């Protein structure tokens, strides 16, 4: 079975400090991993993805994520947080395995709050 | 470029009334289409997905149904709404196993 865990419901960080939002996954086959951000009453916005290749993936708005196969993790990071980064963040996974469906399994989300 | 539309943006309906939410995608062909529901601003529940016209798969048996009458049109329906159908409904599309792109959502309140 495929699943994603986001162990922290809430992450608080001061503006200018680095931030990390954690994600671990379980999937059969090679994972395809994604991060999304959601602002209040809005749809999800795609931030970045890992399919293959370099374990450090760079995405939108200065975010990056590090794929760690041995720890089955895909943590989202940003070197310097902004107040405008405050939002709900979702990690998602799908198994490769030749599937064409792209059915994503989402974590429950982590609320990031960046205070001034 | 591709865009995805959902309407209406907000909807307040009485219990027992019918429902029709529409989603359309522009700028791509033969996308996979998805309906999600998000309750209380947190986790996403996949309701339906479609890989082609007339092909609908249901993830969770419930009071809702979906249809795909055209390649880029996805409709979520109910004959009689329940209070528990309240939530934020999101439509998304993807090409194969690549990332999904989400619409702006519909806030449904059943009273």
Interface residues (C-beta under 8 A of the other chain):
Chain A: X32 X34 X36 X40 X41 X42 X43 X44 X45 X46 X49 X88 X90 X94 X96 X99 X100 X101 X102 X103 X104 X106 X107 X108 X109
Chain B: X6 X32 X41 X42 X43 X44 X46 X49 X51 X88 X90 X92 X94 X95 X96 X97 X98 X99 X100 X101 X102 X103 X104 X105 X107
